[in-house]
Amino acid sequence: MGERGKRIRIAKGIYRDAYGLAAVAKAGDLRREKRYPSDASLKTIKAWQNETRVALRKLRPGVTRGTFAADAEQYLQGVAAMPTYKERKKHIELWIAEFGQRARYTITTTEIDAVLSRWLQAGLAASTIRHRRTALLHLWNRLDGKDTANPVRASLNPAEPEPEARAIPYPKIRKLLAALPNVGQAIKGQAREKGSKTSARLAVMAYTGLPQSLIKRLTPADIDWRSATLYAPQRHKGKGTKRRQIPLTAAGVKALRRFASLNCWGSFSNSALRQTFRRACKAVGMTTGGVRPYDLRHSFGTALYALTGDPKATGEMLLHLSRKTTDRYTVGGVEPRLRLAVAKFNRMSRQKGGTRGWHPGQNVKKTA
């Protein structure tokens, strides 16, 4: 799609481009799109979306009772309130594509293994395959109970690889942010914005550790400038997190002030953010293979842990629910107790005689 046809998402299923607004309504595989002028009311557009979805659902072919597809539909209705429903629905739809017209009780562990192995050989990440397997396991447990026979329980469950250090040193982050263009997007018929919203959003990620999903949902009311705190929106990833107040670093306050001055509130394109970020990486000579904006969040967590040595505080600042998740962010930081051990060794080395005068039977003075 050329620059003239480039779309910006402004609400769920609603996009802005050089010619006005476009609304999309979906129901399963069925899809409808309608154009509106750029000044059309979002309320009017959303009303059309709701009416169209209802009409499209009536056109969808019915699901045969007693099949896996019918069981899956029943399951999805039962978990519709879960925070990660959209992701769960996508995983279940993949299983429907595999076993949709089969009676669920005829599906075997061997057949499930074959699907999981095929995805693994296709190069999908182990974590992605584990999420898909978990969705199927939960479907079986919810519909039949945890104590009944479940073919998913004995199926392939690929081990996740050891976490990699994804943190970027902050001197390099500052160079990256400086390499970003500081001009707004050009939209036909409108004045160019006074600054780059993409640059402002990336700076917020780097200095607050917030993920893209929460930055999209920030509102002016979430920031208390006087106390330098942020009311982080409720997070839906994994088991989800409750709305929480976290303190802001001085750099975080500065980044958010620029974010607010450029009116960056609302949704944005993850792909556009990633492309701009990678261009900046190339500009400063960084390898772009596998690099992503989310690494700025890892950088914040790693730096926080390296400076404090406190995994609990680091996890709370990153809005994590488990220490295991935080460990993925701190893998790039050296344990403070190891730094202390090296510091003690260095002090002993500087003493008269250095390490040459020390022997295994010699007492070492303990420090508090």
C-alpha positions as CSV (number, residue, x, y, z in Angstrom):
1,M,0.0,0.0,0.0
2,G,1.5,3.4,-1.0
3,E,1.8,6.4,1.2
4,R,-1.4,7.9,-0.2
5,G,-3.3,4.8,0.9
6,K,-1.6,4.3,4.2
7,R,-4.1,3.7,7.1
8,I,-3.9,4.7,10.7
9,R,-6.1,2.8,13.2
10,I,-8.1,5.2,15.3
11,A,-10.5,2.7,16.9
12,K,-11.3,-1.0,16.7
13,G,-12.1,-1.7,13.0
14,I,-11.9,2.0,12.1
15,Y,-9.1,3.5,10.1
16,R,-8.1,7.0,8.8
17,D,-6.3,7.5,5.4
18,A,-5.8,10.3,2.9
19,Y,-9.4,9.9,1.7
20,G,-11.4,9.9,4.9
21,L,-12.4,7.0,7.2
22,A,-12.9,3.3,6.6
23,A,-14.9,1.0,8.9
24,V,-14.6,-2.8,8.9
25,A,-17.1,-5.3,10.4
26,K,-16.3,-9.0,10.7
27,A,-18.1,-12.1,11.7
28,G,-15.9,-15.2,11.4
29,D,-14.6,-15.3,7.8
30,L,-17.2,-12.8,6.6
31,R,-16.1,-9.2,6.3
32,R,-17.7,-5.9,5.2
33,E,-16.2,-2.4,4.7
34,K,-17.8,1.0,4.4
35,R,-16.3,4.4,3.7
36,Y,-17.1,7.6,5.6
37,P,-16.0,11.3,5.4
38,S,-13.1,12.3,7.7
39,D,-15.5,14.3,10.0
40,A,-18.0,11.4,10.5
41,S,-19.1,10.6,14.1
42,L,-17.4,7.5,15.6
43,K,-20.7,6.8,17.3
44,T,-22.4,6.5,13.9
45,I,-19.7,4.3,12.5
46,K,-19.7,2.0,15.5
47,A,-23.5,1.7,15.2
48,W,-23.1,0.5,11.6
49,Q,-20.4,-2.0,12.7
50,N,-22.7,-3.5,15.3
51,E,-25.6,-3.8,12.9
52,T,-23.5,-5.3,10.2
53,R,-21.9,-7.9,12.6
54,V,-25.4,-9.1,13.5
55,A,-26.3,-9.4,9.8
56,L,-23.1,-11.2,9.0
57,R,-23.6,-13.7,11.8
58,K,-26.9,-14.7,10.3
59,L,-25.2,-15.5,7.0
60,R,-22.5,-17.8,8.6
61,P,-23.1,-21.5,8.1
62,G,-24.3,-23.4,11.1
63,V,-22.1,-25.6,13.2
64,T,-22.9,-29.3,13.2
65,R,-23.9,-30.5,16.7
66,G,-21.6,-33.1,18.4
67,T,-18.5,-31.9,16.5
68,F,-15.3,-30.4,17.9
69,A,-16.4,-27.1,16.3
70,A,-19.7,-27.1,18.2
71,D,-17.8,-27.9,21.5
72,A,-15.3,-25.1,20.7
73,E,-18.2,-22.6,20.2
74,Q,-19.7,-23.6,23.6
75,Y,-16.3,-23.3,25.2
76,L,-15.6,-19.8,23.8
77,Q,-19.0,-18.6,25.0
78,G,-18.1,-19.8,28.5
79,V,-14.7,-18.0,28.6
80,A,-15.8,-14.8,26.8
81,A,-15.1,-12.7,29.9
82,M,-11.4,-13.8,30.3
83,P,-9.0,-10.9,29.8
84,T,-7.1,-12.7,27.0
85,Y,-10.2,-13.9,25.2
86,K,-9.1,-12.5,21.8
87,E,-5.9,-14.5,21.9
88,R,-7.6,-17.6,23.2
89,K,-10.2,-17.4,20.4
90,K,-7.5,-17.3,17.8
91,H,-5.8,-20.4,19.2
92,I,-9.1,-22.3,19.4
93,E,-9.9,-21.4,15.8
94,L,-6.6,-23.0,14.7
95,W,-7.7,-26.2,16.4
96,I,-11.1,-25.9,14.7
97,A,-9.3,-25.8,11.4
98,E,-7.6,-29.1,12.3
99,F,-10.5,-31.1,13.9
100,G,-13.6,-29.0,13.3
101,Q,-16.0,-31.7,11.9
102,R,-14.6,-34.5,14.1
103,A,-16.4,-35.7,17.2
104,R,-14.1,-34.6,20.0
105,Y,-14.0,-38.0,21.8
106,T,-12.4,-39.5,18.6
107,I,-9.4,-37.1,18.7
108,T,-6.2,-38.9,20.0
109,T,-3.0,-37.7,21.6
110,T,-1.1,-39.0,18.5
111,E,-3.1,-36.7,16.2
112,I,-2.6,-33.7,18.5
113,D,1.1,-34.5,18.6
114,A,1.2,-34.5,14.8
115,V,-0.3,-31.0,14.7
116,L,2.0,-29.6,17.3
117,S,5.1,-31.2,15.6
118,R,4.1,-29.7,12.3
119,W,3.9,-26.2,13.9
120,L,7.2,-26.8,15.5
121,Q,8.9,-27.8,12.3
122,A,7.4,-24.8,10.6
123,G,9.6,-22.6,12.8
124,L,7.0,-21.4,15.3
125,A,8.4,-20.4,18.7
126,A,8.0,-22.9,21.5
127,S,6.1,-20.4,23.6
128,T,3.5,-20.0,20.7
129,I,3.0,-23.7,20.5
130,R,2.7,-24.0,24.3
131,H,0.0,-21.3,24.2
132,R,-2.0,-23.2,21.5
133,R,-1.6,-26.4,23.5
134,T,-2.8,-24.7,26.7
135,A,-5.9,-23.4,24.9
136,L,-6.8,-26.9,23.8
137,L,-6.1,-28.4,27.2
138,H,-8.3,-25.8,28.9
139,L,-11.1,-26.5,26.5
140,W,-11.1,-30.2,27.4
141,N,-10.8,-29.5,31.2
142,R,-13.6,-26.9,31.1
143,L,-16.0,-29.1,29.1
144,D,-15.2,-32.5,30.7
145,G,-13.6,-31.6,34.1
146,K,-10.0,-32.0,35.1
147,D,-10.4,-35.5,36.4
148,T,-11.5,-37.1,33.2
149,A,-9.4,-38.5,30.4
150,N,-7.8,-35.8,28.4
151,P,-5.6,-36.6,25.3
152,V,-4.0,-33.2,25.5
153,R,-2.4,-33.9,28.9
154,A,0.1,-36.4,27.4
155,S,0.7,-34.5,24.2
156,L,4.0,-32.8,23.1
157,N,4.8,-29.8,25.3
158,P,8.0,-28.2,23.9
159,A,10.4,-26.7,26.4
160,E,10.9,-23.0,26.2
161,P,14.5,-22.0,25.4
162,E,16.5,-20.2,28.1
163,P,15.7,-16.4,28.0
164,E,18.1,-14.3,26.1
165,A,19.5,-10.9,27.2
166,R,17.5,-8.5,25.1
167,A,18.5,-5.3,26.9
168,I,20.1,-2.4,24.9
169,P,22.6,-0.2,26.8
170,Y,21.1,3.2,27.6
171,P,23.9,5.2,25.8
172,K,22.9,3.3,22.7
173,I,19.2,3.9,23.4
174,R,19.8,7.7,23.5
175,K,21.6,7.4,20.1
176,L,18.6,5.5,18.8
177,L,16.1,8.0,19.9
178,A,18.2,10.9,18.6
179,A,18.4,9.1,15.2
180,L,14.6,9.1,14.9
181,P,13.0,11.8,12.7
182,N,11.5,14.6,14.7
183,V,8.8,15.5,12.2
184,G,5.2,14.4,12.2
185,Q,3.4,12.3,9.7
186,A,2.3,14.1,6.5
187,I,-1.4,13.5,5.7
188,K,-2.9,15.0,2.5
189,G,-4.9,18.2,3.2
190,Q,-3.6,18.6,6.7
191,A,-0.7,20.5,8.2
192,R,2.3,18.3,9.2
193,E,2.4,17.6,12.9
194,K,5.0,19.5,14.9
195,G,6.9,16.4,16.2
196,S,7.2,12.6,15.8
197,K,4.6,10.7,17.8
198,T,6.5,7.5,17.1
199,S,9.7,8.9,18.7
200,A,7.7,10.1,21.7
201,R,6.1,6.7,22.2
202,L,9.4,4.9,21.9
203,A,10.9,7.2,24.5
204,V,8.0,6.4,26.9
205,M,8.8,2.7,26.5
206,A,12.5,3.3,27.2
207,Y,12.0,5.3,30.3
208,T,8.8,3.9,31.9
209,G,9.0,0.3,30.8
210,L,5.4,0.3,29.6
211,P,4.5,-2.1,26.8
212,Q,2.8,-0.9,23.6
213,S,-0.6,-2.3,24.7
214,L,-0.7,-0.1,27.8
215,I,0.7,3.0,26.0
216,K,-2.2,2.8,23.6
217,R,-4.6,2.9,26.5
218,L,-3.0,5.8,28.5
219,T,-5.2,8.8,29.2
220,P,-4.2,12.2,30.6
221,A,-6.0,11.3,33.8
222,D,-3.6,8.4,34.3
223,I,-0.6,10.7,35.0
224,D,-0.2,12.6,38.3
225,W,2.5,15.2,37.4
226,R,2.7,16.6,40.9
227,S,3.7,13.3,42.5
228,A,5.4,12.0,39.4
229,T,3.3,8.8,39.4
230,L,1.5,6.9,36.8
231,Y,-1.8,4.9,37.2
232,A,-1.0,2.0,34.8
233,P,-4.1,0.7,33.1
234,Q,-5.2,-2.9,33.8
235,R,-3.1,-5.3,31.8
236,H,-4.8,-8.3,30.0
237,K,-1.7,-10.3,29.0
238,G,-1.4,-13.7,30.7
239,K,-3.4,-13.8,33.9
240,G,-3.8,-10.0,33.7
241,T,-2.9,-7.3,36.3
242,K,-5.0,-4.8,38.2
243,R,-4.7,-1.1,37.7
244,R,-1.6,0.0,39.7
245,Q,0.1,3.2,40.6
246,I,3.9,3.3,39.9
247,P,6.5,6.0,40.4
248,L,8.1,7.6,37.4
249,T,11.8,8.3,36.8
250,A,12.8,11.8,35.9
251,A,13.4,10.7,32.3
252,G,10.0,9.0,32.4
253,V,8.3,12.3,33.4
254,K,10.2,14.1,30.6
255,A,9.2,11.5,28.0
256,L,5.6,11.6,29.1
257,R,5.4,15.4,28.9
258,R,6.6,15.3,25.3
259,F,4.1,12.4,24.7
260,A,1.3,14.6,26.1
261,S,2.4,17.8,24.2
262,L,2.2,15.9,20.9
263,N,-1.2,14.4,21.8
264,C,0.0,10.8,21.4
265,W,-3.0,9.4,23.3
266,G,-4.9,6.5,21.7
267,S,-4.1,3.6,19.5
268,F,-1.3,3.3,16.9
269,S,0.2,0.8,14.5
270,N,2.7,-1.7,16.0
271,S,4.2,-2.4,12.5
272,A,4.8,1.3,11.8
273,L,6.5,1.6,15.3
274,R,8.7,-1.4,14.5
275,Q,9.7,-0.2,11.1
276,T,10.7,3.3,12.3
277,F,12.6,1.7,15.2
278,R,14.5,-0.6,12.9
279,R,15.4,2.3,10.6
280,A,16.9,4.1,13.6
281,C,18.9,0.9,14.5
282,K,20.4,0.9,11.0
283,A,21.2,4.6,11.2
284,V,23.4,4.0,14.3
285,G,24.9,0.8,13.0
286,M,23.0,-1.7,15.1
287,T,22.1,-5.1,13.8
288,T,18.4,-5.3,13.2
289,G,18.0,-9.1,13.1
290,G,15.4,-9.8,15.8
291,V,15.5,-6.4,17.3
292,R,12.1,-4.9,18.3
293,P,10.7,-1.9,20.2
294,Y,9.7,-4.2,23.1
295,D,13.5,-4.6,23.8
296,L,13.2,-1.0,25.3
297,R,11.0,-2.5,28.0
298,H,13.6,-5.2,28.6
299,S,16.3,-2.5,28.8
300,F,14.3,-0.6,31.5
301,G,13.8,-3.8,33.6
302,T,17.4,-4.9,33.2
303,A,18.7,-1.4,34.2
304,L,16.3,-1.2,37.2
305,Y,17.5,-4.6,38.5
306,A,21.2,-3.9,37.9
307,L,20.9,-0.6,40.0
308,T,18.7,-2.0,42.8
309,G,19.3,-5.7,43.0
310,D,15.7,-6.0,43.9
311,P,13.8,-8.4,41.7
312,K,10.5,-7.8,43.5
313,A,10.6,-4.0,43.0
314,T,11.7,-4.6,39.4
315,G,8.7,-6.9,38.8
316,E,6.3,-4.5,40.3
317,M,7.5,-1.6,38.2
318,L,7.1,-3.9,35.1
319,L,3.6,-4.9,36.3
320,H,4.5,-8.6,36.5
321,L,2.6,-11.2,38.5
322,S,5.4,-13.8,38.8
323,R,9.1,-13.8,39.5
324,K,9.6,-16.2,36.6
325,T,8.4,-13.4,34.2
326,T,10.7,-10.9,35.8
327,D,13.7,-13.3,35.4
328,R,13.3,-12.9,31.7
329,Y,14.0,-9.2,32.0
330,T,16.8,-9.4,34.5
331,V,18.9,-12.0,32.6
332,G,21.0,-9.3,31.1
333,G,21.8,-7.8,34.5
334,V,24.6,-9.0,36.7
335,E,23.5,-10.2,40.2
336,P,24.5,-7.4,42.6
337,R,25.9,-10.0,45.1
338,L,28.3,-11.1,42.3
339,R,29.4,-7.5,41.8
340,L,29.9,-7.2,45.6
341,A,32.1,-10.4,45.5
342,V,34.2,-9.0,42.7
343,A,34.5,-5.6,44.5
344,K,35.8,-7.4,47.6
345,F,38.3,-9.4,45.5
346,N,39.5,-6.2,43.9
347,R,40.0,-4.5,47.3
348,M,42.0,-7.5,48.5
349,S,44.1,-7.4,45.3
350,R,45.0,-3.7,46.0
351,Q,46.2,-4.5,49.5
352,K,49.9,-5.1,50.2
353,G,50.9,-8.4,48.7
354,G,47.7,-8.7,46.8
355,T,46.3,-12.1,46.1
356,R,49.8,-13.6,46.1
357,G,50.0,-13.4,49.9
358,W,46.7,-15.1,50.4
359,H,46.4,-18.9,51.0
360,P,43.3,-21.2,51.5
361,G,43.8,-21.6,55.2
362,Q,43.8,-17.8,55.8
363,N,40.9,-16.2,57.5
364,V,39.0,-13.6,55.6
365,K,37.5,-10.7,57.6
366,K,33.8,-10.8,57.2
367,T,32.0,-7.6,56.3
368,A,28.4,-6.7,57.2
